[in-house]
Amino acid sequence: MSLSVRPQRRVLVTKINRSQSFAGVNSSADRPFRNLSPFTPTVSRKTGSRVSRMFSMSHKSPPPKVPQPNRLDEVYEALKKGLTAYLEVHQLELEKLSTQIRESKRNSRLGFLYDLDKQVKSIERFLRRLEFHASKIDELYEAYCIQRRLRDGAHNMVKAYSTGSPGSREARESLAEASKGYKEYTEKMCLLENELESQLGEFHVRMKGLAGFARLCAGDQYEIFMKYGRQRWKLRGRIEVNSKQVWDSEEMVFLPLVTEFLSIKVTELKSLANHVVVGNVSCETKDLFAALPQVVAVDINDLGTLKLSLEVTWNPFDKDDQPSAASTVNKASTVNKRFSTYNQSPPDTPSLREQAFYVSVHQAGLLRRHGQW
């Protein structure tokens, strides 16, 4: 798997459900990345399927022994773009709710305004956490860049002392000191790289199904095995009549990694002892740092006649730090949804109980004004 061979990043459209090619590369180094086309197969789930998560300590990658600064630069740039898009989407949602509050403030119900105000405050808290999270990532990256420059300087010193005459004692001591500094800076870079990796959030991957143009037949059974670092996900599915598909697993949560690629292996189960590997590809994941869910398509075989469709949603926080406001932009319009909680009459139309209350207050004011109270 070569880091120098990468797909071109495609421009994303601003829709909640959109399709984007998922960068797939064959295991052989001489095969290029493939261009993928979107599709939406019909998939049904087995009852009782639950979301699988990979949050045990055994699946977290240990600090690397050798830092990968070039790869970290690419992941950092993609991460910053994703966080910026997250901030923009929630800022637009906040402005929309603020406009609705201003328009509904006159002759509106207190419950309706209170509900809108709660949503505004929730999104404001989420925006502050996003800004703090982005600043923390910037600090980690700046510290990483400092250690990288120090490591490069120590490397140049080691190279200079190694090529020169090693006769004097001072030269040998300087070489040992430079080698020690190079090792320390390397260890610090590995620790910072691991710390930055722990701030990448989650990838929620949902199985959408397989699509094969005259490739899938009723009765075919497939096994899909995904490997992402030390994380694993295996699921099996069956093609039924009317192009319906039944899979035994619905969703998996992966922790994003810096230097690893997502490996996908699809096997056709013909009999107990006869399994045919349809394709084995590796996919780039840095393009999945996006504010809105993405529907991606993967070419499984060389000809592209069999494709795998996945819906990927990125959360910038892990499961213990995910605020409730993050899901507001992925749902239907909050105002239309909140109307079901209250009466379906317009918000500026008071109920009979409210009218009676207003009449009693008005009468009490008149009596107080004429000195009869």
Summary of the structure (lengths in Angstrom):
residues: 373
radius of gyration: 28.6
end to end distance: 88.1
largest distance: 112.1
contacts: 1029
relative contact order: 0.18
helix: 42%
strand: 21%
